[in-house]
């Protein structure tokens, strides 16, 4: 009887520790070749030679995305080595006809953000079009969110930094401080 109880206990302990690992998300130091398609149709990879900041957000946290963008160091602006991708988790499956409308609205929002970013570019004498440097992924079905180790239904806000080879350098469950972000993307 005691042996059965111990076997049951160890089986449960193994099951819960394995489940915790599966739900833990991404691990620092691991290489992830994640693939996203943004609202403009661009295929973006985390292991393609760019230092990539990925922000996972729900629609309700869009202002926090701007805060992360504002904290990106000036030397990253207009530099093709660095890139920021925003993944908007819609948290519910969205019907195909509605996807086109939401994608168009997102592109409009990106144009507005590009105008705002262009002023930073102009201050730094960067002649590049800021709109070409803004990427947003509309996650209508949970595929992008799952790649980042999160549940589709969650309203989490996470910031990830991937090295040029896709190695996860750092992850925050929120908006990182400017100094923290600068230290990681260097």
WOUR-V528282 format. One record per residue. N is the residue number from 1. RES is the residue in three letters. SS is DSSP state (~ for helix, > for strand, _ for the rest). PSI is psi in whole degrees, -180 to 180 (none if undefined). NEAR is the number of other ideal C-beta (glycine too) atoms within 12 Angstrom. Layout:
# WOUR-V528282
n: {N | N}
res: {RES | RES}
ss: {SS | SS}
psi: {PSI | PSI}
near: {NEAR | NEAR}
This chain:
# WOUR-V528282
n: {1 | 2 | 3 | 4 | 5 | 6 | 7 | 8 | 9 | 10 | 11 | 12 | 13 | 14 | 15 | 16 | 17 | 18 | 19 | 20 | 21 | 22 | 23 | 24 | 25 | 26 | 27 | 28 | 29 | 30 | 31 | 32 | 33 | 34 | 35 | 36 | 37 | 38 | 39 | 40 | 41 | 42 | 43 | 44 | 45 | 46 | 47 | 48 | 49 | 50 | 51 | 52 | 53 | 54 | 55 | 56 | 57 | 58 | 59 | 60 | 61 | 62 | 63 | 64 | 65 | 66 | 67 | 68 | 69 | 70 | 71 | 72 | 73 | 74 | 75 | 76 | 77 | 78 | 79 | 80 | 81 | 82 | 83 | 84 | 85 | 86 | 87 | 88 | 89 | 90 | 91 | 92 | 93 | 94 | 95 | 96 | 97 | 98 | 99 | 100 | 101 | 102 | 103 | 104 | 105 | 106 | 107 | 108 | 109 | 110 | 111 | 112 | 113 | 114 | 115 | 116 | 117 | 118 | 119 | 120 | 121 | 122 | 123 | 124 | 125 | 126 | 127 | 128 | 129 | 130 | 131 | 132 | 133 | 134 | 135 | 136 | 137 | 138 | 139 | 140 | 141 | 142 | 143 | 144 | 145 | 146 | 147 | 148 | 149 | 150 | 151 | 152 | 153 | 154 | 155 | 156 | 157 | 158 | 159 | 160 | 161 | 162 | 163 | 164 | 165 | 166 | 167 | 168 | 169 | 170 | 171 | 172 | 173 | 174 | 175 | 176 | 177 | 178 | 179 | 180 | 181 | 182 | 183 | 184 | 185 | 186}
res: {UNK | UNK | UNK | UNK | UNK | UNK | UNK | UNK | UNK | UNK | UNK | UNK | UNK | UNK | UNK | UNK | UNK | UNK | UNK | UNK | UNK | UNK | UNK | UNK | UNK | UNK | UNK | UNK | UNK | UNK | UNK | UNK | UNK | UNK | UNK | UNK | UNK | UNK | UNK | UNK | UNK | UNK | UNK | UNK | UNK | UNK | UNK | UNK | UNK | UNK | UNK | UNK | UNK | UNK | UNK | UNK | UNK | UNK | UNK | UNK | UNK | UNK | UNK | UNK | UNK | UNK | UNK | UNK | UNK | UNK | UNK | UNK | UNK | UNK | UNK | UNK | UNK | UNK | UNK | UNK | UNK | UNK | UNK | UNK | UNK | UNK | UNK | UNK | UNK | UNK | UNK | UNK | UNK | UNK | UNK | UNK | UNK | UNK | UNK | UNK | UNK | UNK | UNK | UNK | UNK | UNK | UNK | UNK | UNK | UNK | UNK | UNK | UNK | UNK | UNK | UNK | UNK | UNK | UNK | UNK | UNK | UNK | UNK | UNK | UNK | UNK | UNK | UNK | UNK | UNK | UNK | UNK | UNK | UNK | UNK | UNK | UNK | UNK | UNK | UNK | UNK | UNK | UNK | UNK | UNK | UNK | UNK | UNK | UNK | UNK | UNK | UNK | UNK | UNK | UNK | UNK | UNK | UNK | UNK | UNK | UNK | UNK | UNK | UNK | UNK | UNK | UNK | UNK | UNK | UNK | UNK | UNK | UNK | UNK | UNK | UNK | UNK | UNK | UNK | UNK | UNK | UNK | UNK | UNK | UNK | UNK}
ss: {_ | ~ | ~ | ~ | ~ | ~ | ~ | ~ | ~ | ~ | ~ | ~ | ~ | ~ | ~ | ~ | ~ | ~ | ~ | ~ | ~ | ~ | ~ | _ | _ | _ | _ | _ | _ | _ | > | _ | _ | _ | > | > | > | _ | _ | _ | _ | _ | > | > | > | _ | _ | _ | _ | _ | > | > | > | > | > | > | > | > | ~ | ~ | ~ | ~ | ~ | ~ | ~ | ~ | ~ | ~ | ~ | ~ | ~ | _ | _ | ~ | ~ | ~ | _ | _ | _ | _ | _ | > | > | > | > | > | > | > | > | _ | _ | _ | _ | _ | _ | ~ | ~ | ~ | ~ | ~ | ~ | ~ | ~ | ~ | ~ | ~ | ~ | ~ | ~ | ~ | ~ | ~ | ~ | ~ | ~ | ~ | ~ | ~ | ~ | ~ | ~ | ~ | ~ | _ | _ | _ | _ | _ | _ | ~ | ~ | ~ | ~ | _ | > | > | > | > | > | _ | _ | _ | ~ | ~ | ~ | ~ | ~ | _ | _ | _ | _ | _ | _ | _ | _ | _ | _ | > | > | > | > | > | _ | _ | _ | _ | > | > | > | > | > | > | _ | _ | _ | _ | _ | ~ | ~ | ~ | ~ | ~ | ~ | ~ | ~ | _}
psi: {-45 | -39 | -42 | -41 | -43 | -43 | -44 | -45 | -47 | -35 | -45 | -44 | -43 | -45 | -47 | -35 | -37 | -41 | -39 | -40 | -42 | -31 | -2 | -17 | -150 | 154 | 134 | 141 | -14 | 152 | 130 | 119 | 74 | 149 | 127 | 151 | 121 | 177 | -13 | -2 | 5 | 137 | 125 | 133 | 149 | -11 | 44 | 23 | -2 | 148 | 119 | 126 | 122 | 129 | 123 | 124 | 157 | 166 | -34 | -13 | 21 | -34 | -29 | -30 | -43 | -40 | -41 | -46 | -39 | -24 | -4 | 130 | 148 | -33 | -13 | -23 | 127 | 0 | 117 | -9 | -25 | 148 | 150 | 132 | 130 | 126 | 115 | 113 | 111 | -9 | -8 | 147 | 134 | 133 | 148 | -43 | -34 | -28 | -43 | -41 | -47 | -38 | -41 | -41 | -39 | -41 | -38 | -41 | -37 | -38 | -42 | -42 | -35 | -39 | -41 | -45 | -33 | -32 | -38 | -39 | -46 | -40 | -31 | 9 | 38 | 120 | -2 | 148 | 118 | -31 | -30 | -13 | 10 | 126 | 133 | 136 | 126 | 109 | 91 | -19 | 4 | -2 | -46 | -41 | -41 | -37 | -31 | 8 | 18 | 160 | 143 | -37 | -11 | 153 | 28 | 152 | 116 | 146 | 129 | 147 | 124 | 138 | 176 | -29 | 5 | 3 | 129 | 113 | -37 | 153 | 137 | 143 | 68 | -162 | 121 | 156 | 153 | -43 | -39 | -47 | -44 | -39 | -34 | -42 | -14 | none}
near: {7 | 8 | 9 | 10 | 11 | 12 | 13 | 14 | 14 | 14 | 14 | 14 | 14 | 14 | 14 | 14 | 14 | 13 | 12 | 12 | 14 | 15 | 15 | 16 | 25 | 32 | 17 | 20 | 15 | 22 | 19 | 30 | 21 | 33 | 23 | 37 | 24 | 30 | 32 | 24 | 14 | 21 | 15 | 34 | 26 | 36 | 21 | 24 | 18 | 28 | 35 | 42 | 41 | 47 | 46 | 44 | 40 | 28 | 26 | 15 | 27 | 25 | 19 | 28 | 38 | 23 | 23 | 36 | 37 | 24 | 30 | 36 | 28 | 21 | 15 | 33 | 31 | 27 | 20 | 17 | 18 | 30 | 35 | 39 | 45 | 43 | 47 | 38 | 40 | 32 | 25 | 19 | 17 | 23 | 13 | 12 | 10 | 16 | 20 | 16 | 17 | 25 | 27 | 16 | 21 | 32 | 24 | 17 | 26 | 35 | 22 | 19 | 29 | 25 | 18 | 20 | 31 | 24 | 15 | 25 | 25 | 17 | 14 | 19 | 11 | 22 | 12 | 20 | 16 | 28 | 22 | 21 | 34 | 39 | 39 | 43 | 40 | 38 | 41 | 30 | 21 | 24 | 21 | 35 | 36 | 23 | 32 | 38 | 29 | 32 | 21 | 26 | 16 | 25 | 22 | 28 | 33 | 35 | 39 | 45 | 40 | 40 | 29 | 22 | 20 | 28 | 24 | 33 | 32 | 29 | 32 | 27 | 23 | 21 | 25 | 31 | 17 | 19 | 12 | 23 | 33 | 21 | 15 | 30 | 34 | 18}
